[in-house]
C-alpha cells in the first residue's frame, strides 16, 4: 500500500478534503494531510486566494516542503488545485517519489525542472472548469502527458473546480466517485 501526502486546495483543509483522505485510508493507504494555511478555511475561492496572495506562493511551497521533512522519500504526492503546486514540486524534485495525483490543476513541468521518468502521474479535471480549462492547466496536463512515460489524464463533464470536495457546492458525486476509484487503482499499482 502507498503512503500519500494530500495537499488541500485554496479554501483550506476542509471537511471534504479530510473525507477524501479517509476514503483513501479506508482503501488501505496511509494518508497525511498537512495544513498549509495554519488552520484557516475560507468560504470561497476568492477569499482563499486573497489569503494565499498575502502569504505568497513561495511560502505555500515552503510549507509543503517542510510538511514532508520527517516523512520517508517513497511517497505519493497528491493535491487539490492549489495543493497541486507543492505536490507537483515535490514529485519532481524530492528523490524517491512513487507517484503523483493531481486534481483540478497542473502546472507546466518546466516550473520545477523535468518530469522524472520513474514517477507515474494521474491528472483529474472537469472539462468546463473555468480554472482548469480556462487558465491553461489542461494544456500543462496535456504537455505532461506527452513528456511523462506513465501519465493519465481524466476529464469529467462539468464545470465544478473543486468537484472532489464533498463539503463544497462544486462537489459532483458521480465524477468524484469515479475519480476516487481511478485514484485508488493508481495507488494500488504504484
C-alpha positions in Angstrom: 0.0 0.0 0.0 1.0 3.6 -0.6 1.9 6.4 1.7 0.4 9.6 0.5 0.7 13.3 1.2 -2.5 15.1 0.2 -2.3 18.9 0.0 -5.6 20.8 0.3 -7.0 23.5 -2.0 -7.1 27.3 -1.6 -10.2 27.1 0.7 -8.1 25.2 3.3 -8.2 21.8 4.9 -11.9 21.4 4.6 -14.1 18.5 5.9 -14.3 17.4 2.2 -10.5 17.1 1.9 -10.4 15.2 5.1 -13.2 12.9 3.9 -11.3 12.2 0.7 -8.2 11.3 2.7 -10.3 9.0 4.9 -11.6 7.2 1.8 -8.0 6.6 0.7 -7.2 5.4 4.2 -10.2 3.0 4.1 -8.7 1.5 0.9 -5.6 0.6 2.9 -3.3 3.6 2.3 -1.6 5.9 4.8 -2.5 9.5 4.2 -1.0 12.7 5.6 -3.0 15.9 5.2 -0.7 18.9 6.1 -2.4 22.2 6.7 -0.8 24.8 4.6 -2.9 27.7 5.8 -2.5 27.4 9.6 -6.0 26.1 10.3 -7.8 28.7 8.3 -10.6 27.8 5.9 -12.4 30.1 3.5 -16.0 30.3 2.3 -15.0 30.7 -1.3 -12.1 30.5 -3.7 -11.6 34.3 -3.9 -11.2 34.7 -0.2 -8.8 31.8 0.0 -6.8 33.2 -3.0 -6.6 36.6 -1.3 -5.0 35.0 1.8 -2.6 32.9 -0.3 -1.6 36.0 -2.2 -1.0 37.7 1.1 1.3 35.0 2.4 2.8 34.3 -1.1 3.0 31.3 -3.3 6.7 30.7 -2.3 5.6 30.4 1.3 2.9 27.8 0.4 5.6 25.8 -1.4 8.0 26.1 1.6 5.2 24.9 3.9 4.6 22.0 1.7 8.3 21.1 1.7 8.6 21.4 5.5 5.5 19.2 5.9 7.3 16.2 4.4 10.6 16.8 6.2 10.1 13.9 8.6 8.4 11.6 6.2 10.1 8.9 4.1 11.0 9.7 0.5 8.9 7.0 -1.2 5.6 9.0 -1.1 2.8 9.6 -3.5 2.2 13.4 -3.7 -1.4 14.4 -4.2 -3.1 17.8 -4.3 -6.4 19.6 -5.0 -6.0 22.8 -7.0 -3.6 25.0 -5.0 -2.3 21.8 -3.4 -1.1 20.6 -6.7 1.7 23.2 -6.6 3.6 21.6 -3.6 2.6 18.1 -4.8 4.0 18.6 -8.2 7.1 20.4 -7.0 7.9 17.5 -4.6 7.1 14.8 -7.1 9.5 16.4 -9.5 12.3 17.4 -7.0 12.3 15.1 -4.0 14.1 11.9 -4.7 12.1 8.6 -4.3 8.6 9.8 -5.3 6.4 6.8 -6.1 3.7 8.8 -7.9 1.5 11.9 -8.2 -2.2 12.6 -8.2 -3.4 16.0 -9.3 -7.0 17.2 -9.0 -8.2 20.3 -10.8 -4.8 21.7 -11.5 -1.5 21.1 -13.3 1.4 23.5 -13.9 4.0 23.2 -16.7 6.6 20.7 -15.6 9.3 23.2 -16.5 8.3 25.2 -13.4 10.2 22.6 -11.4 12.6 21.1 -14.0 11.9 18.0 -15.9 9.3 15.4 -15.0 11.1 12.3 -13.6 10.6 9.3 -16.0 10.1 6.9 -13.0 7.2 8.9 -11.5 3.7 7.9 -12.7 1.1 10.7 -12.6 -2.7 10.8 -12.8 -4.5 14.1 -13.5 -8.2 14.7 -13.0 -10.3 17.7 -14.0 -13.6 18.8 -15.3 -13.9 19.7 -19.0 -15.6 23.0 -18.4 -13.8 24.1 -15.2 -13.1 27.8 -15.7 -9.8 27.4 -13.8 -8.5 24.1 -15.1 -9.5 24.7 -18.7 -9.9 28.5 -18.7 -6.5 29.2 -17.1 -4.5 26.7 -19.1 -3.9 23.9 -16.6 -5.4 21.5 -19.1 -2.7 22.5 -21.6 0.0 21.8 -18.9 -1.6 18.5 -18.2 -1.6 17.5 -21.9 2.0 18.5 -22.2 2.9 16.4 -19.2 1.1 13.5 -20.9 3.5 13.9 -23.8 6.5 14.0 -21.5 5.8 11.5 -18.8 6.0 7.8 -19.7 3.3 6.8 -17.3 0.7 9.6 -17.3 -3.1 9.6 -17.4 -5.5 12.5 -17.9 -9.1 12.1 -16.9 -11.7 14.7 -17.9 -15.2 14.7 -16.4 -18.2 16.5 -17.8 -19.0 19.7 -15.8 -17.6 23.0 -14.7 -17.0 22.5 -10.9 -13.5 23.4 -9.9 -13.3 21.6 -6.6 -15.6 18.8 -7.6 -13.8 16.3 -5.3 -14.6 18.1 -2.1 -17.9 16.9 -0.7 -18.2 19.8 1.7 -18.3 22.4 -1.1 -21.1 23.4 -3.6 -19.0 22.4 -6.6 -19.0 18.8 -5.4 -20.1 16.3 -8.1 -20.8 12.9 -6.6 -20.6 11.0 -9.8 -17.4 12.5 -11.0 -15.8 12.4 -7.5 -16.7 8.7 -7.1 -15.2 7.8 -10.5 -12.1 9.8 -9.8 -11.7 8.2 -6.4 -11.9 4.7 -7.9 -9.3 5.6 -10.5 -7.1 7.1 -7.9 -7.3 4.0 -5.7 -6.5 1.8 -8.7 -3.5 4.0 -9.4 -2.3 3.8 -5.8 -2.7 0.1 -5.7 -0.3 -0.3 -8.6 2.5 2.2 -7.6 
